[in-house]
Amino acid sequence: MSSEELDIKPEDLLKFDYDPPKQDWMDPSVAFRKGTYCYSCAPKHLEYLEMANPREWQPHDKDWKLPENWKEIVFEGMRDRLSKYRSFQLFMDICVRCGACADKCHFFIGSGDPKNMPVLRAELLRSVYRNDFTAVGKILGKLAGGRELTEDVIKEWFYYFYQCTECRRCSVFCPYGIDTAEITMMARELLNLLGLNITWALEPAANCQRTGNHLGIQPHTFKDSLEFFQDEIEDITGVKVNLPISKKGADVLFVTPSGDYFADPGTFTLMGYMMLFHEIGLDYTWSPYASEGGNFGLFNSHELMKQLNAKIYAEAKRLGVKWILGGECGHMWRVVNQYMDTMNGPADFLEEPVSPITGTKFENAKSTKMVHIAEFTADLMKHNKVKLDPSRNDSLRVTFHDSCNPSRAMGLLEEPRHVLKSVCNHFYEMPENTIREQTYCCAGGAGLGTDENMEMRMRGGFPRGNALRHVQEKHDVNRLACVCAIDRATLIPLADYWAPGVVVTGVHELVGNALVMKGEKERELDMRGDPLNEMEGDEDV
Amino acid sequence: MLRDLLSRKRARIVEKWFDVILETYPEDTSKFLKKGKDPFANPVRHTILQGVEGVYDALLKEGQSPEALNDFLDKVIRIRAVQDFSPSQALAFVFSLKGVIREVLGKEIRENHLHDQLLLLETRIDALALRAFDVYMGCREEIYELRVSEVKRMREQALRLLERTDRVFQKRKEDEDAPSRDS
């Protein structure tokens, strides 16, 4: 039988089109491929937070069950925000599409999807603004870069604005200073008006509203957890550290992300804090009501962000502390440093933070009254107020991932490095254009750090993974330190995929290892309970 | 000898092969991938280029270890396995090497009657493709494993929390019971 006798010719079977689809950016159609998007939030959490349109739905469903007047809602929402926020109006009008931001987004660099170029992602919203809110757009429509608002546009917004981690790397390069994360924030607010949100961004916010932390851990369990770590520390060091909880009139309220007392490796960092505070005799307190540094309100709406942030200050007032010390958290610092003051401030019932140990005035926290732990600890070390044995970290070859928000939203660049260099003998920087203000995101921030979009996280995580792999090959780096609880969770799979063998760690875990405590027994174990200075990957013999 | 031709025209062939790969990305992206040379600002370009150069050289070398070949394939495939490509789109680059070689060396192959050697080379490229399937599947499996590990980690932490609470509860109960036992 010859091939001519068949209906199908062999070459037909081999017809593959490998050319990328020629898609105009104005075409909003999106294919929701599993692995690339996050699932919707369960209606019970929306109901709890009294948010719009609670219902069962998923992004891969054809019908998203939008409210009947959804278009009106979006336009009204845009109108309201344009009149309320001058920045939003400005960011909609001012961009000249110079392209400086285009190749700076980790999702664009890793995915190659042009709609991940920050300018184009913003254009998805801006085109609707242009079409319906500007005179030229109303007349010229598409010719002026305007697009009609359709359901497909809403789906495209969902896909791309929940694919931005609000890391603000692109903003560093914008000559006009457009804060692209704020465009994503506005888009997410508009989506929320239709009940379009994702589990990982909203459920933690609902939990936090209810119990004081993202995980929904209640006060007695919070206390039990801390007591457990107190025991662990005693096992490792022989020292029973003090554990003040809800102590009225303490000098300092300490607030850290719940990941620190719930999930490894954050727990090792938390033990580091407890040991340090005990050792320097800090008069401080934990609080189960302010048991969350993170603020997932930031990833949903300004109202929610304000509510969650206010709880911390309300608790500081109730306990009558002088000022607040914040743990290793990422976006908490964006909220505190850039929004708190105009949202809930001024916190004039608190005192201007002064270190009771060194007398240093934390001038930059004058108004918010909240100091970052890395700054506090670096100051202690600079004044030689703690005894350290960095050789206890000698098996570790450490690099530092600047977490997006502490670096770009508050300029915290040198302090964590000072701490790391004080407690480790082997510290190596990743390449210059991947750290400090130019740091690459972990690709799991802003509520995207969940498992169902792992493929997307790996795309966005590639620029960081590539730089990490570089120092792993060049300097045998085996530890990736960071000061963010989201990083401590999301960098684990990132490192496993792009630089296998590198272990993720908090900065204060390494402080805990190196800290020489009064009355301690001879230290044999590190914070993880592993023998000190055993090389990573060593097996028991 | 075809091998000599392949070595002599290495730069041209690798460049063309690399270009064919970049063309599989949308226009704006391939422009970016072509221009930026900084390995950290444009890691996809840098890593894929390293990969194709390595694969090409390994293909020509006799006695090349399969591990080394896999490592170079991995550089290209690890990236494409998570990008927006179907499996066939992700791996088509292996087969496109055949077209590139025929295009660059077609005339010389005809003139020097090297078709037999070309067939042999193409068989090697087919074997390379099989190897590429393995690498691709390995990467995809890793993604699924990362998902499972993440979920397991969460579950383990939650269980530990429960266990911890239970332990503290037990201890408290023992402490409460203790005085009555003493008396």
Chai-1 contact restraints between the chains, C-beta under 6 A:
chainA,res_idxA,chainB,res_idxB,connection_type,confidence,min_distance_angstrom,max_distance_angstrom,comment,restraint_id
A,F16,B,S88,contact,1.0,0.0,6.0,A-B,restraint_1
A,Y18,B,T24,contact,1.0,0.0,6.0,A-B,restraint_2
A,Y18,B,Q89,contact,1.0,0.0,6.0,A-B,restraint_3
A,Y18,B,A92,contact,1.0,0.0,6.0,A-B,restraint_4
A,P20,B,P26,contact,1.0,0.0,6.0,A-B,restraint_5
A,D103,B,F32,contact,1.0,0.0,6.0,A-B,restraint_6
A,S111,B,Q83,contact,1.0,0.0,6.0,A-B,restraint_7
A,G112,B,Y25,contact,1.0,0.0,6.0,A-B,restraint_8
A,G112,B,T29,contact,1.0,0.0,6.0,A-B,restraint_9
A,G112,B,Q83,contact,1.0,0.0,6.0,A-B,restraint_10
A,P114,B,P26,contact,1.0,0.0,6.0,A-B,restraint_11
A,P114,B,D28,contact,1.0,0.0,6.0,A-B,restraint_12
A,P114,B,T29,contact,1.0,0.0,6.0,A-B,restraint_13
A,T221,B,T165,contact,1.0,0.0,6.0,A-B,restraint_14
A,D224,B,T165,contact,1.0,0.0,6.0,A-B,restraint_15
A,D224,B,V168,contact,1.0,0.0,6.0,A-B,restraint_16
A,F228,B,R164,contact,1.0,0.0,6.0,A-B,restraint_17
A,F262,B,Q157,contact,1.0,0.0,6.0,A-B,restraint_18
A,A263,B,Q157,contact,1.0,0.0,6.0,A-B,restraint_19
A,P431,B,F40,contact,1.0,0.0,6.0,A-B,restraint_20
A,N433,B,F40,contact,1.0,0.0,6.0,A-B,restraint_21
A,N433,B,A41,contact,1.0,0.0,6.0,A-B,restraint_22
A,T434,B,F40,contact,1.0,0.0,6.0,A-B,restraint_23
A,D451,B,R147,contact,1.0,0.0,6.0,A-B,restraint_24
A,D451,B,E150,contact,1.0,0.0,6.0,A-B,restraint_25
A,D451,B,V151,contact,1.0,0.0,6.0,A-B,restraint_26
A,M454,B,I143,contact,1.0,0.0,6.0,A-B,restraint_27
A,M454,B,L146,contact,1.0,0.0,6.0,A-B,restraint_28
A,M454,B,R147,contact,1.0,0.0,6.0,A-B,restraint_29
A,E455,B,V82,contact,1.0,0.0,6.0,A-B,restraint_30
A,E455,B,I143,contact,1.0,0.0,6.0,A-B,restraint_31
A,M458,B,V82,contact,1.0,0.0,6.0,A-B,restraint_32
A,R459,B,V82,contact,1.0,0.0,6.0,A-B,restraint_33
A,P463,B,P43,contact,1.0,0.0,6.0,A-B,restraint_34
A,N466,B,P43,contact,1.0,0.0,6.0,A-B,restraint_35
A,A467,B,F40,contact,1.0,0.0,6.0,A-B,restraint_36
A,P493,B,L146,contact,1.0,0.0,6.0,A-B,restraint_37
